Amino acid sequence: MATRRALALAVLLAALLTGCAPAAAPAGGARAGVGAGAEGIQRQAKLAGASDAVLAALVADDAAGCSAAVGRDGTVLWAGARGLADLAAGTPLTTGTRFEVASVSKQFTAALVLTLARDGLLRLDDPVSTHVAGLPAWGRTVTLEQLLHHTARLPDFWIELEAEGIGFSDAADQRSVLAAIGRVEAPLEGVGYAYANSHYVLLAAAVESVTGEPFAAALATRVLQPLGIDATVEPATAAADIAAGYEVGGVPVTAAWAVAGPIGIVTTPSELVRWAAQFAPGGLLADAEAGAVDSSAGATDSPDDDRPGERYGAGIRIDADGTLFHAGRWGGSVSTFRVAADRALAVAVTCNQRDAPRTEIADALTALWGAP
């Protein structure tokens, strides 16, 4: 099934790229979606139509679906959505439907931590116990920087929760998750990168300690609101405009663990591609690659991850060619976020079924809008 879908998409994409090719190279070396006058407008219209066709080819209109957006330099060039936000109610997805973007949230937490470091409220070489009380001995040696880059090597908190009989559908709030992390006796053996959501729970706790604010409020007032980014930190069941999540086959699934830091951001793909401008020079995450570590063999949550030559730095993955990317999966929500090596083109895809073709959609949109 996956092979047939990939083959069909390749054929479609070849046809779409042919149809979108300009008659002559744009003056000044302009790239896809950017051009002067009528020719540029016409080309962007063709790309938008081709992007709509990609969604139509990969997503059914009567099942859980996907929303996607393409941006350049923080400006949305195209956004589209197809499928249902709520299967029981038959509510269609729109480009305004919000999603829990899961691990794509980590870059927002990293941006806040880096902002607090620039403001002198914390130092990246601070031991985590400087800001988070009640931790075992490892809290005095594990630093905030190690947490940012996933080199602290703490096990994921879900292992401890499940060992205590707290399943994914059982309630667990930030306090109980932090307590579970505090019961970890020692980091994993070895050195180097080991991806774990526990690291970003601890970063959220450090944020609350130094700001005296709940994590969601600190992120809003110090990062999101100043940038004009429409995103919140909230449980994925908190509002009617958040897409319901589904397992394979459309089986409803609700994540009862309410956790902020590693996950928790609720927003749209359009806002994600606007946010992508923070990786360009002068942005909050322009230095995200500083201190990045080899992550090519680490545990992750998507086929979009773990590529040869991959590195991880401050909430974002860095491909060998310089592309930034991160995938997310939480409950029935999945997401993919990419920023091209030139830090201009950005693609974001969010879907509300676990096996949705997020990677195929992102690949196709990247090929369309990134073509010369």
Secondary structure, DSSP 8 states (H G I E B T S, - for coil): -HHHHHHHHHHHHHHHHHHH--SS--GGG--TT--SHHHHHHHHHHHHHHHHHHHHHH--TTSB-EEEEEEETTEEEEEEEESEEETTTTEE--TT-BEE-GGGGHHHHHHHHHHHHHTTS--TTSBGGGTS-S--GGGGT-BHHHHHHT-S----HHHHHHHTT--TTS-B-HHHHHHHHHT--S--SSSS----HHHHHHHHHHHHHHHSS-HHHHHIIIIIHHHT---EE--TTS-TTB---B-TTS-B----B---SSS-EEE-HHHHHHHGGGGSTTSTTTTTTTT-EE-TTS--SSTTS--TT-EEETTEEE-TTS-EEEEEEETTEEEEEEE-TTS-EEEEEEESBTT--HHHHHHHHHHHHH--
